[in-house]
Amino acid sequence: MNGVGVADLIAYCARADKMELQITTELKGRMLLVTATGSYTFDAALRLLKQVLDTAKEKQVSKILVNTLAMNRELSIIDRHILAVEVVEYAKRNQMVPRLAFVGKPPTVDGFGVRVAQNRGLTTDVFSSEQEALNWLEKWPS
């Protein structure tokens, strides 16, 4: 036996369950590519999206791809609605007109928040693959 007991495993799982959402960003031409990993909460998701918008503004890009395939957990429908409204308001307050493509799969990403944001004027959509999202972003002017 390697000396790892059940209590150690439970403690590890409890710490892993509380891991914050992490992102990596890459500037690819006139597009910001973001990969999000880990478990997330409403607050973590809002921080992530505000950080992404701030980075896009700083780099002067409007096309943003957020890959959420490595994320887990899901927000309640109310939280997804509030998150979408907050992101749209944040973009407007900062005089941004982003093109925001999400790559994800249910239940983490089901398109509800995207529809709420679209209904408030944000150009956004959700895709099941990164290539589909890139193709959609390419049709928009930089």
C-alpha positions as semicolon CSV with decimal commas, in nm:
position;residue;x (nm);y (nm);z (nm)
1;M;0,000;0,000;0,000
2;N;0,123;0,349;-0,077
3;G;0,026;0,508;0,253
4;V;-0,276;0,701;0,125
5;G;-0,578;0,636;0,343
6;V;-0,948;0,696;0,293
7;A;-0,931;1,013;0,506
8;D;-0,655;1,151;0,281
9;L;-0,860;1,075;-0,029
10;I;-1,171;1,240;0,117
11;A;-0,969;1,549;0,215
12;Y;-0,820;1,568;-0,136
13;C;-1,163;1,540;-0,300
14;A;-1,301;1,811;-0,070
15;R;-1,015;2,046;-0,168
16;A;-1,055;1,962;-0,539
17;D;-1,428;2,028;-0,515
18;K;-1,357;2,386;-0,399
19;M;-1,104;2,462;-0,673
20;E;-1,167;2,796;-0,832
21;L;-1,223;2,837;-1,197
22;Q;-0,897;2,888;-1,385
23;I;-0,838;3,037;-1,728
24;T;-0,565;3,060;-1,983
25;T;-0,572;3,322;-2,257
26;E;-0,399;3,346;-2,591
27;L;-0,408;3,625;-2,844
28;K;-0,440;3,476;-3,193
29;G;-0,436;3,754;-3,449
30;R;-0,735;3,976;-3,374
31;M;-0,902;3,713;-3,155
32;L;-0,879;3,628;-2,786
33;L;-0,886;3,254;-2,713
34;V;-0,980;3,158;-2,358
35;T;-0,980;2,813;-2,201
36;A;-1,160;2,771;-1,870
37;T;-1,106;2,470;-1,645
38;G;-1,228;2,349;-1,309
39;S;-1,543;2,377;-1,105
40;Y;-1,718;2,707;-1,095
41;T;-1,963;2,914;-0,900
42;F;-2,163;3,219;-1,000
43;D;-1,900;3,453;-0,853
44;A;-1,613;3,271;-1,026
45;A;-1,792;3,274;-1,361
46;L;-1,868;3,646;-1,332
47;R;-1,504;3,723;-1,241
48;L;-1,387;3,511;-1,536
49;L;-1,608;3,687;-1,788
50;K;-1,524;4,035;-1,659
51;Q;-1,153;3,945;-1,673
52;V;-1,196;3,818;-2,028
53;L;-1,372;4,139;-2,135
54;D;-1,105;4,352;-1,964
55;T;-0,829;4,159;-2,145
56;A;-1,008;4,195;-2,479
57;K;-1,044;4,570;-2,427
58;E;-0,678;4,602;-2,327
59;K;-0,567;4,405;-2,636
60;Q;-0,818;4,593;-2,854
61;V;-0,993;4,281;-2,983
62;S;-1,366;4,224;-3,009
63;K;-1,371;3,855;-3,107
64;I;-1,357;3,625;-2,806
65;L;-1,376;3,246;-2,792
66;V;-1,434;3,092;-2,448
67;N;-1,380;2,715;-2,439
68;T;-1,562;2,567;-2,139
69;L;-1,534;2,198;-2,229
70;A;-1,300;2,133;-1,931
71;M;-1,535;2,297;-1,680
72;N;-1,777;2,112;-1,461
73;R;-2,079;2,203;-1,253
74;E;-2,383;2,393;-1,359
75;L;-2,548;2,709;-1,238
76;S;-2,917;2,739;-1,161
77;I;-3,133;2,892;-1,430
78;I;-3,170;3,208;-1,218
79;D;-2,792;3,238;-1,176
80;R;-2,740;3,191;-1,551
81;H;-2,994;3,464;-1,621
82;I;-2,832;3,706;-1,375
83;L;-2,483;3,620;-1,506
84;A;-2,586;3,697;-1,863
85;V;-2,747;4,028;-1,764
86;E;-2,438;4,128;-1,559
87;V;-2,201;4,050;-1,848
88;V;-2,408;4,250;-2,097
89;E;-2,426;4,546;-1,857
90;Y;-2,051;4,525;-1,791
91;A;-1,973;4,529;-2,163
92;K;-2,203;4,827;-2,217
93;R;-2,060;5,019;-1,920
94;N;-1,713;4,968;-2,064
95;Q;-1,828;5,071;-2,413
96;M;-1,747;4,731;-2,560
97;V;-1,913;4,550;-2,849
98;P;-1,768;4,201;-2,821
99;R;-1,840;3,898;-3,039
100;L;-1,845;3,623;-2,779
101;A;-1,841;3,253;-2,880
102;F;-1,875;2,986;-2,612
103;V;-1,772;2,625;-2,666
104;G;-1,937;2,389;-2,422
105;K;-2,175;2,106;-2,359
106;P;-2,472;2,051;-2,132
107;P;-2,521;2,071;-1,845
108;T;-2,233;2,320;-1,795
109;V;-2,332;2,523;-2,101
110;D;-2,682;2,479;-2,240
111;G;-2,733;2,806;-2,427
112;F;-2,980;2,967;-2,187
113;G;-2,742;3,241;-2,071
114;V;-2,641;3,305;-2,432
115;R;-3,007;3,357;-2,529
116;V;-3,055;3,599;-2,240
117;A;-2,747;3,795;-2,352
118;Q;-2,862;3,792;-2,716
119;N;-3,199;3,929;-2,610
120;R;-3,013;4,220;-2,448
121;G;-2,812;4,301;-2,759
122;L;-2,488;4,105;-2,712
123;T;-2,354;3,926;-3,019
124;T;-2,291;3,580;-2,880
125;D;-2,358;3,214;-2,947
126;V;-2,275;2,868;-2,814
127;F;-2,110;2,585;-3,008
128;S;-2,018;2,223;-2,945
129;S;-1,672;2,250;-3,105
130;E;-1,396;2,507;-3,117
131;Q;-1,387;2,493;-3,498
132;E;-1,756;2,585;-3,523
133;A;-1,695;2,878;-3,288
134;L;-1,391;2,994;-3,488
135;N;-1,590;2,976;-3,813
136;W;-1,866;3,189;-3,658
137;L;-1,618;3,446;-3,525
138;E;-1,439;3,470;-3,861
139;K;-1,752;3,603;-4,029
140;W;-1,747;3,917;-3,811
141;P;-1,527;4,216;-3,895
142;S;-1,242;4,283;-3,652
